[in-house]
Each structure stands twice: as C-alpha cells, then as structure tokens.
Amino acid sequence: MRHSDAPSTRAASSSSCGTAGRHADTGALVIRVVNATDQPQQIVFDFDTPVLTGEGHGTATVLTGAWDAGKPFEPAPVQPRTVDVTATDLSSWQVSPYSFNVFQLPA
C-alpha cells in the first residue's frame, strides 16, 4: 500500500496504516487500513499480480465517525457500511478521516 504525497495541513495527517493477510478458510485476501487522522488519505494498492480481474469484485467495509462521537458504555453512534469494489476502485481509494476499512478480495 502506498499513500499519496499530497500536502497536508499537519505532519500527523500525512499517513495511514494497513496490514494484509489471507483468510484461512477461503484464501481471500483481507486488507485492513486505518486512518486515525482528521484528513482523508488517498491510497493506492500496489500488487505484484492483479488480485481482481475482469468482472471480479470484492468488498470494502468502512467504519468511520467523528473523533469524539459516542460515549463510554453506550451503543456506537456509527455503523459500518459495506460496498462492492472493483480493480478500478483499488487503483486509487480515498480513506475517510477517523476510519477503519476492511477489504476482502476473493482468491
């Protein structure tokens, strides 16, 4: 994963963090990306071989909210949303501020 080098208003706002692995049962590629900053981050997935081809698609589940949303011991004020993703989507993805993103791409 690479992130863009677009200028930022704060030094702490210039990066995102991610991890990847394979699902033990299905072999699907699972990528997790966190943006704990107050600015959206543009990321590019850079794979050695294409993970989605032709009509192939995967999913992205995104959980995002204001940094001060919610109160302890109360239900979360935000809910995850899941969208379909294609190879084109993965060529450049904008990660929302204060978000946790999980991409599941079939084997």
C-alpha positions as a printed Julia matrix, in Angstrom:
107×3 Matrix{Float64}:
   0.0     0.0     0.0
   1.25    3.43   -0.87
  -0.32    6.7     0.13
  -0.2     9.88   -1.88
   2.28   12.6    -1.13
  -0.37   15.31   -1.24
   0.41   18.26    1.03
  -1.18   18.21    4.45
  -2.03   20.87    7.0
  -0.4    18.88    9.8
   2.52   16.5     9.8
   0.48   13.9    11.71
  -2.15   13.95    8.95
   0.05   12.58    6.19
  -0.16    8.83    6.66
  -2.38    5.82    7.02
  -1.53    2.34    8.27
  -2.5    -1.06    6.94
  -1.99   -4.8     7.23
  -2.88   -7.7     4.94
  -3.26  -11.46    5.12
  -5.15  -14.42    3.69
  -8.36  -15.8     5.19
  -7.52  -19.32    6.45
 -10.7   -20.97    5.09
 -11.43  -19.12    1.85
  -7.99  -17.88    0.79
  -9.44  -14.39    0.29
  -7.02  -11.5     0.63
  -8.02   -9.35    3.62
  -6.55   -5.84    3.85
  -7.12   -3.59    6.87
  -6.45    0.14    6.63
  -6.69    2.67    9.48
  -6.76    6.43    9.12
  -6.56    7.94   12.61
  -6.12   11.47   11.26
  -8.56   14.3    10.65
  -7.81   14.38    6.9
  -8.84   11.97    4.13
  -5.92    9.96    2.72
  -5.58    8.82   -0.88
  -4.07    5.32   -1.05
  -3.01    3.11   -3.93
  -2.9    -0.67   -3.66
   0.25   -1.88   -5.44
   0.07   -5.65   -6.04
   2.72   -7.79   -7.77
  -0.09   -9.57   -9.64
  -3.66   -8.36  -10.14
  -5.99   -9.52   -7.38
  -9.17   -8.57   -9.21
  -9.53   -9.08  -12.95
 -12.32   -8.65  -15.47
 -15.68   -8.63  -13.75
 -14.19   -9.72  -10.41
 -15.13   -7.75   -7.35
 -14.59   -7.73   -3.62
 -15.98   -5.76   -0.71
 -14.88   -2.85    1.43
 -16.39   -2.45    4.88
 -15.86    1.04    6.28
 -16.43    2.26    9.82
 -15.97    6.0    10.21
 -17.13    8.75   12.57
 -16.1    11.9    14.34
 -13.17   11.5    16.72
 -15.39   12.45   19.66
 -18.52   10.52   18.63
 -20.16    8.36   21.26
 -19.96    7.91   24.98
 -18.46    5.11   27.08
 -20.76    2.14   27.74
 -23.36    3.32   25.18
 -24.08    1.87   21.74
 -21.79    3.07   18.97
 -23.21    6.11   17.15
 -21.86    4.9    13.78
 -22.46    1.71   11.82
 -20.21    0.06    9.25
 -21.16    0.27    5.59
 -20.15   -2.31    3.01
 -19.67   -1.55   -0.68
 -18.54   -3.58   -3.7
 -15.08   -2.78   -5.04
 -13.51   -3.48   -8.43
  -9.94   -3.4    -9.71
 -10.55    0.2   -10.81
 -11.6     1.16   -7.27
  -8.4    -0.32   -5.88
  -6.23    1.73   -8.23
  -6.95    4.77   -6.04
  -9.03    4.73   -2.86
  -9.81    7.62   -0.54
  -9.73    6.63    3.13
 -12.07    8.75    5.24
 -10.8    10.58    8.32
 -11.02    8.58   11.56
 -11.85    5.34    9.78
 -11.2     1.61    9.86
 -11.5    -0.1     6.47
 -11.52   -3.83    5.69
 -11.17   -5.01    2.1
 -11.97   -8.63    1.26
 -10.82   -9.74   -2.17
 -11.6   -13.27   -3.37
  -8.81  -15.78   -4.01
